[in-house]
């Protein structure tokens, strides 16, 4: 039984770094300053005012929804992966 326990501990020790490495490979690249500034410019154009802290959650959510809608129409309608048959 002790050898099984040792083997299980050894397997866990080997598997944890491998899983962490695999997770690090799937994460997105860091965002550049230019990308952040471009996103902020889009939000401001959609009506977001960073100085309006009294309505903070609502105004940024509304601006993000407008930007998402603009991106959806710019790249075509979103699809949900379903199809309809004519039966």
N, C-alpha and C positions, 0 to 999 in steps of 0.2 A: 504494500500500500504506500510505503514511503517513496518508492521509486516512481509510482504514478503521480504522487503529489509533486515531486521534484520535476518530473517531465511537464506537468501542467503549468508550474511556475515558470519554467524555462520557456515554454511555448508562449506564455503571456508576455514575458519580458521581450521576446523577439517580435511578437505581433504588435505591441503598442507603438514602437518607433516606426514600423512599417505603415501602420494606419495613419499616424500623424504625418508622415511624408506624403502619403496619398492624398490626404485632405489638403495639405499645403499646395499641392499641384493643381487642385481643382478650383482654388480660390481665384477671384478676378485680380487683374493687375491693379496697382494703385492708380488713383485718379490724379491727373496732372492739374496744376493751377489753371492752365488755360481752359481745361474742361469744366472745372468748377466755376470759373468766371463766365463761361458760355452758358452753363446751366442757370446761373443766377440772372444773367441778362434775359434769358427766356422767361424765367419766372417773373421778373419785373415787367416784361412786355405783356405778360398775361394778367397783370394787375396786382402782383405781390408787392407790398410796401414793407421793407424790413424795419422801418422806424415805427410802424403801427403795432406796438407790442400789446395793446389792449385787446386786439382781435387776432392774436398770433396763431393759434391752431387753425382757426377757420380760414383766414386769408391765405395761408400758404397751401392748405389742402385744396382750396378752390383753384389757386393758380396751378398747382401740380395737376389737377384734373383737366384744366384747360390745355396745358402743355401735352399731357398724355393723349387728349383728344386730337390735338393738332398733329402729333406724331402718327397717330393711327390713320388719319386721313391722308397724311403725306406718303405713307407707305402702303396704303390700301387698307381695306377693312380687315379687322381681326377675324380669324376663324377659330372655331372651337373644336375642330377635328371631327365633327359629325357630318353625316350626309343624310339626305332624304331620298326616298325612293318614290316612284310614281305609281305605286300599287294601290 
